[in-house]
C-alpha cells in the first residue's frame, strides 16, 4: 500500500487531502510512523524524529495513529488477495507476498493479476497500491518500490541480472543502512560490485547474512511464500512530551505501558518467556535490557514486577529518558504449552 496510514487518514478526513501529513509523533516529540507523499517531497520519512520532520516541513500536520482502523482496512485488502490465491504472506498491515503460480481466478499472468488487484483496491477502498512482479520474493519486493506510488514494475527472468547489477546495494531488501555503508567502504555500491565478492569473504564480513547476499545478487531466492507467519513478539512503547529523570516517574510510565501491552498479549494468546525493556535517552541513544524466566509470564502483575527490576538494573540512568518500551517474546510453542510448568519463587 502507498503511505498506508497517512493515506487512510486522508481518506477519512477530506481536509487532509493534498496536504503534508504524518501519522505518529507530535510537533515536539516522538517519531514519525508514516508520512504522506506530500510530506515526503520535503524529505520527511517514517522513523524520523518529529522535531527534524517539522524542521523540514513547517506546515506538517501531525495525526494520532488509529491502528484499529488500519487493521479494519487491511483485512478487507487481504480478503481481496485471498480471492486470487491462498498463498498470501503478510509482512505487515500494508504489505504482503502473493504466490499466484496457481491462481484461483483471473488471467494466467502474474502481471495482469497484480493490475486487477490494484484496480479493485482502488475501486472498493479508494486507496492506491503498488506492486512488484517477479519469479522470487527478493525481486518482487525490490520491484514493488520502483514505481511507487500507484505503480507496477515487472522483473522477468531474462531481465533480472541486469536489473540487479544496476541496483544500488542500499536498495536491496535485507541490506540496511549500516550494512550498506560497510559495503560502500569495501567498494561495493551496486549489485554488480556485490557479485564480484566471493561467498567466503561475504560470510566473513556479515556472518550468515553474507550467504544471503551472495545469492540475491545473482537473482537466487528459493524462499517460499508462507501463508501463516508466526508472531515473534508483542510490545508497546511511549515517547514522553518531556524527558524524565526521576525513577518514580519512570515507574509510573512503565505501568501505563504495561496496561497497554497486557491486553495485546491476551488477545494474541501467547505465552512469553522473555521480557525486554527498551529505553531511549534524550540524545536518542538507545539500549535494551532483557530477562528470561522459567515458565512464562502469566499475569500483568508479574510482568510489571519484572519490568521494574529491569528499570532499576544498573542503579538508574545517566541521562533523561525520552522513550520507554516493553516487549514480550520467546514464546512457548503449542506442544510445550500442554506440559506442566514449574513455578519459581525468586529470592
N, C-alpha and C positions, 0 to 999 in steps of 0.2 A: 504494500500500500504506500501511497505517496504522502509523506508527512502526516501519518495517520492520526495521531492525537490532535494535532493542530487543525487538520482538515475536518475532523469531526466537530470540533468547536466552531469552526467557521460555517459548517453545515447547519448546526443547531442555532447559531446566533448570526443572522444575516449582517448585523452591524460590524462583524469582524472580517467579513469577506473583502479580499483585496488589501488587507492591512497586515503589517508585520506582527505576528502573534507567536508567543511561546507558551508552552504548557509547562507548569512547574516553576519553582523558584519564586522570587519576588524582586522588587526593584533593587533591594539592597543585599539580600542573602539568597542562599540556595543555588541550585544547579538547574540548568535548562534540560527538561526531559524530551521536548520535541519543539521544532521550530518550523513555522510555515515557510513556503518558498519566498514569500515577500520578505521575511526576516533573513533568510539565507543570502539574499542579494547583498546584505550589509556585512556578511561574514559571520552571522550568528549560527551556531551549531549546537546540537544536543551534547550534553555533558560539559558545556561551557558554564563557567561561573556567571551568575546573574549580573554581577557588577560589570564584568567585561562585556557581556551581551548588551547591557544598557548603554555602555560607553560607545559601542559600535553603532547602535541604533537608538538614539534618544527617544524616538516615538514608539518604542517597543511596548506591546500590550501583553501583560502577564495574566495568565488564566490558570486557575487551580485545576489539577487533573481530576477527571471523573472516570475512574477505571471501570466501574460497573457499566457505564455507557459504552466504553470502548470494547469491553468484553461482549456486550449485547450485540454490537455490530459485527465483531469478529466471528461470533457464532453463525451469524447469517452468511458471512462470506465463506466460512468453512463448509456450510451446507451446500453452497453453490459448487465448491470444489468436489464434494462427495457425490454430486450427480454425475461427474465425469470419471472419477476413479476412487477406489477405496484406499489407494496408496498415497495418503496425504500425511506429511510430516511437518507439524507446526514448529517453527523456530521461536515464535513469539506471537503476540496478539495480531501482529500486522504482516506476518511473513510466513511462507510455508514452501516446502518442496512438494511437487506433484510428479508422480511417475505415471505417464499416460501411454506407456508401451501398449497396454491392452485396455484402451479407454472404453468406458461403459456407454458413452454416447458421443456424438459429434463426428466430424470428418476424420479420416485416418491420417491426421497430420498434427503433430505437437504444436506447430506454429499457428495453425488455424484454430485449434482448441484454445490456445492461450489468448488469441484475439477475441474469441467468442466469450470466454470467461471475463475478460477485461470489460467487454461491452455490457455484459449482464450486470457486473458490479456497478457500472455507471448508471445503467437504466433503472436498476432496482434500488440502489442506495445513494445515488448521486455523488459517488466518490470515485476518484481515479486510482488506477493501479498500474504498475509497470511489471513487465515480465522478461525473464531471460530464458532462452530455449537452447538446450544443447543435449549432448549424449551422456553427461555425467553431472554430479551435483556441483562440483567446483566451478565448472564453466558456466552452468546455468545461473549460479549465484552471482558470479562476477558480471555476467552479461546483463543481469537484471538492473544493474546500476548505470549501464552505458547510456541509455536514452531516457533516464528519469528527468522530469516527471511525465507520467502519462505516455509511456513509450514501450516499445518492444525491441529486443535485439536477439538475433539468432546466430549461433556459432555452429556451423556444420562441421563434420569431421575433417573435410578437406581444407577448411579454413582455420581450424583450431590452432595448429602450431604457429602459424603466422600471427594470429591474434595474441597468443601467449607471449611470443617473442617480443612483441612491441608494447606489451603491457607493463607499466611501472610496478615494481615489486610492492610498493606501498598500497597498491590497489588489489593485490592478491588477497582473496579471502583466507583468513588464517594467519596472515602476517600483520602484526600490529605495528604501532609507531616505533616502539623500541627495537623490535627485530628488523624493521625496515632501515632504521638508522645504522644498525650494526652491519647489515648487508651493504649499505652505501659505503661504509668505511672500508669494506673489503672490495670496493669497486663494482658492486652489483647494484644496478639501477633498474634494469629491465629483465623480463623473462629470459631473453637471450643470454644475458650475463649469468643468470642463475643456472642456466643449463650447462654452462662451462665448468661449474664446480662439481667435483666428484662426490659420490654418496658418502664416503668416509669423512671427508672434510666437513660436509654439512652436518653429519651426525656429531662430529667432534665439537662443532660450534654451537649446535642447537639441540643436542640430545635426540629423543625420538621424533621430535618435530622435523628434524633435518631430513629424515627419510620421507616424510610427507612432502616437504618442499622439493625434494629430488623428483618425486613422481608427478606432482601437479605442473611443474614447468615443462613436462613432457606430455601433458594432457591426460595423465593417468589418474583416475579416481574411481575405485571399484566399490565405494560405499553405497549400500542400497538405501532407498527411501524407506524409513522406518515409520509405519503408521502410528505406533504408540511410543512416545518418548517419555521415559521416567523422569519425574520431578526429582531434582538433586538437592534442593534446599528450599526453605521458606524463610522469608525475612521481612523486616520493617526498619525504617530509619527516619530520622528527622534532622533538618538543618535549623538551627536556632536563629532567632532575629538578632540576638546579641550573644557575644562569646560568654561562655560560662566558666567560672574559675573555681567555685565552691563545690566540694564533694556532695554536700547535702542537696544542692540544686541539681547536680548531675544525677543523683539517685532518683529524684522526683521525675526527671525527664525520662530516665530509663524505665521507670514503672509505666509511664504513659505509652512508651514504645511497645512495652510488653503487652499492654492492654489492646494494642492494635494487632500485634503479632499472634497472640494465642488463638483468637477466633479463626485466623487463617490456617493455623495448624490443625484445629478441629475440623474445619471444612475439608482440608486436604487428607485427613485421616491417616497421617503419617506418624511414625514413632521414631523420633530422632535421638541419637546418642551424643551428638556434638553440638555445643553452643559456642558461637563466635561473637565477640564484641568488636565492633568497628568504631574507631573514633578518628576524627579529623581535627587537627589544631587550627588555630586562627590563620596560620600561614599556608594552609592546605596540605601540610604534611600528614600522611595517613598511616595508621597502624591497626593491627588486629591482635586480639588475644582469644585463645580457644581453650576449651576443656571438654574432654570426652568422659562420660560417666559409664558405670556398669548399669546395664538395663537401658532405660530410655526415659526421657522427660515426660512424666505422666500428668503434670498439673502446672498451671500458671504460677502458682506459689513457688514450686520447686525451681522453675525456670528463672524467676525473679531473684531468688536467693543466690543462685549460681551466677547470675548476671552481675549482681552487686559485688560478689567476690572477685570477678574478673575486673570490675571497675576499680576496685581498691588495690588490685595486684600491682606491686612495684611502688606502693606508697603514694600514689596520686599522679598528677600531671604537671609537666614543666611549663606549659603554656595554656592559654584559654582554649576551650573546646567549642567548635562551631557545629559539629555534627556527631551524633551517636547512632549506632545501628546494631540490631541483633539479628542473627541468622541461626536457624536450626538446620542441621544436615546430618550426614552419615546415618541414613535411615535403615531400620531393621527390615529385612526382607520378609515377605509373607510367610515363608517356611520357618523363619526364626520366630515370627510373631506368635506362633502357636505354642512355643516352648515356654515353660515356667521361667520367670525372671527373678533372680535373687536380688532382693532389695538390700541396699548397702547403707549403713549409718556411717557418715563421715565424721571422724573426730578431729 
